[in-house]
Amino acid sequence: MRDWADVLEANGATPATVRRLVSQLRACEAAAIAFCRLLERWGRGDAVPATAGSRAAALRHAADRIETALAGLEAPLSAYLLELEPERTEGRSWYGGPGAGELVEWRPVLERAGVGACPNRVAAVYLELAVLVRALQGLDDAARLDAAPDRSSLWAGLFDLRDNWLPESAGSPQPDADADDTEALEHTVKEHARNTLVEWMLGNRCTFACSYCPSELHDGSLPWISADVILPFLDEVRRHYADALGRQVWIQYTGGEPTVHPDFPRILTAGNAAGF
């Protein structure tokens, strides 16, 4: 039965590059499924493993597995993209945005499971991994229906995949809620090392429907994130990055068109008050 690996093989330039990419992307897919299914079982009330300590260890192991898989993805994915040479530059990406079902509030689930992971970090990583799994499954379905994307669209989707995960992943949700998830970077301008950028998609409603913009970024299928969720998160960002680590925080809201969020003035006021 055909799957996404067959699509990559059909369009790859060199067998060695294809083999490396398929192998590493399968590892990423398996790790993503394992991470998401673990959380979803807790969400259904399944206390697996049996103790809070073992559940925390299971989440840590799942997060480490993701990090390991992603660490090996950059080189083969970059090589494949370089060799792919699409016929045109503006293919339609098969790597979509998040759906409403992937926006989950994990705080009560983690509390019931007795796992002390930061719920915002867990939600962010779950969201991105669920999108990755869904995108690969969609590519599977297209291959089976003989409707695989052309080279330009394949390139666009793989580029979006790389843009979402590499060179830095969204960060792994380790069970220590107070752990420092920042990564030391070298900067030619040392002051830039103090900057932390938070990019947040608030929803996908937009007052325009530009032809070059994928429909999932403006079709209104993703509801606005409530200010009741956004404002406590901004406070947590301030406490962790600004107060504890002494960083200058920049917030970049995306959509959709974020300025039509019903509480956007209130959200901006809160960010300015926090010093962002």
N, C-alpha and C positions, 0 to 999 in steps of 0.2 A: 504494500500500500504506500502510495506517495506521501511525502511529508515535506516540511520546510527544508530539510537537508537536501532533498532532491532538487529543490529550486536553487539552492546555493550551488550545488554541483553542476547544474545545467548552465549556469551563468559564470562560473568561475574560470579564471584564465589558466591557473596552474593547479594540478591535483594536490600538491603538497600544501599549498595555502588553504585550499578548500578543506582538506582533512583536518588541519589544525583548527580552523574556525569552527567547523561542525563539532569537533570533539569538545572544544571549550564552551561553545554555546549550549551544547547538551548538558554540560556540567552546571552552567548557570541556570538553565531551565529546571533541572532537577533540584538544585538548591533553592530556587525561588518557590517551587511547588511545595517543598518540604517546609519552608518557613511559613508560607501562607496557610497550609493545611494545619500546622500546629496551632496557630492563632485561631483559626476557624473552629477547630475542635474545642478549644477553651470557650469560644463564643457560644457554642451549642451546649455548654455545661459539662463537657467530658473532662474529668479531672485526670488527665494523662500527661505525664507520669503521675504517680500516686501522691507524691509529697510536693510541697511548695519548693523545697530546695532542689529537687530533681527537675521540676518544671523550669525553674530559673536556669539550671544547667542545660536543659534541652534548648531553651531559647538562645543561650549563649553559644551553644554548639551550632545551631542553625545559622546564627549571625556570622560566626567564624567561617562556616562553609560557604556562605555567600561571598564574603570578602576574598576568600581563597580563589573561588571561581572567577570573580570579576578581575582579580589581579592578573590572571592569565589571559584575559580576553582582549586587552588593548592591542597587543602586537599583531595577532592574526586578523582581527577585525580591521585594523588600519591597513594592513597589507592587502586584504581582500578589496577594500574600497578603492585603494590605489590602482589595483589591477582591473577593476570592473569596467571602467570607462563607459559610462552610460551614453546613449545616443543623444540625449538632450539633458539639460540641467534641471528642468522643472518637472520631475516626475511626482506623482501623487503618493505620498508616504502611506505605507501599510501599518506603520507604528502609530497607533492612535493615542488619544489622551485618556484620562481617567473617566470612568462611568460613575453614576450615582451609587451603584452597589459596592463600589470600591472605597467610598468615603465612609469609614467606620470609626466610631468613637471607642477607642480601646481602653480607656481608663477604667470603667467598671469591670471589664473583662479581666484586665491584669490584676485588679484589686481582688476579684473573686478567686483568681488563680494563685494569689499570694506572691506574685512576681513584681519586684520593685523596679521594673524598667520605666524609663521616661515615656509616657503614653504618646506624646507628640512625635518623638523619634520613631516609635513603633508604627504609628499611623503613617508617617511619611515613607518609611521603607516598605511597609505593606502595600501602600498605594502604588509605588513604582514597580514593585515586584509583580503585583497583580496585573498591571498594564503590560509588563514584559511577557508574562505567561499567556495573557489573552491575545497579544499580538502574534506570538508564535503559533498559537492554536488557530488563529485566523489565517495565517500563512499555510498551515496544514490543510485547512478546509479548501483554500483556493487551489492548492496543488492537486487535491483529490478531484476537484471539479474541473480540472484543466483550465483554470482561470488565474493562473499564477501571474503576479505583476511583471511588467516588462522590466528591462534592465534599469531604466531611469527611475521607476518607482521602487524597485528593489534597492537601488543605491540610496534613494531618499529615506526609505524606512530604516536601513542599516545605519545611515548617518544620524537619524534621530535617536536610534538606540544608543549609539556611541555618545551623542550629545547629552543624553539623560544619565548615563552611568560612568563615562570616562572623561578625563583622567581621574576624577574623584567620584566615588559612589556617593549615594545619599547618606551614608554613615550607618553603622550597624547598631541596633538597639540593644546594647548590653544591659544586663539586669541592674547594675548600679545606677540608680537614677541621678546621682550626683557626679558621675564620671565625666571627665573632660573629653569631649569628642572632637576637639579641634586638632588640626594637623599642622605641624611645624613646616613652614615654607620659607624658601630663600627669596628675598626680594632685593632688587637693585636699589630701590628706595626704601630704607628701613621703616619709615613711618607707615608704609603700606601694610606691613605685617600686623598692624593693629586693627585693620579693617575686617569686618565680617559682613558678608552680603547674604541676606535672606530673600529668596525669590519665592513668591507665593501666588499661585493661581486661585483667584477668588471665586471663579465660576466661568461659564462660557457664553453668557448672553452678550450680544453686541448689537449696536444700532446700524452696523454695516454688514455686508456680505461680500467682501472683496474676493475677486476670482482667484487670487494667488494664495488666499488663506484657507487651510483645510476646514471643511464644514464643522468638524468636531470642536473647533475653536470659536465658533460663533453661532451654533445652532440652538443654544439655550437648553440643551439636554442636561447640563450640569448645574444644579441649583446653586445660588449664592451661599457661601459659607456664612453662617450667622455671626454677627458682631459679638454675641455671647461666647462664641468659640475663639474669635480672633483676639479680642481684648485681653483675656487671660493668657493667651499664648504670647502676646507682645510683652506682657509683664514678666513672663518666664524668660523670654529672650533677654530682656533688660537685666534681670537678676543674674543670669548665668554669664552672658557675654560682656555686658557693660560693667556691672557692679563687681562680679567675682573675678573676671579676667582682664578688666580694663580696656576692652576693645571698643572701637567706634563701629556702631551697627548701622548698616544701610538696609532699608526695606524696599524691595522692588515688587510691586503688585502687578499681576498680569491677568489676562482673561482669555477670551471675551474682552470686553471693554470695562476695566475695573471702575472707571469713574461713574458708571451708572448703577453701581452697587447702592442699594437704598440707604446704607449707613456709612457711605464712604467719607463724608465730612467728619463724622464721629471717629472713624478709624484713623484718619489723618491726624486729627487733634490728639488722639491718644499716643500715636507714634511720635509726634513733635514733643509732647509733654515728657515722653520717655528719653528724649535726647537723640532720637534716630535721625 
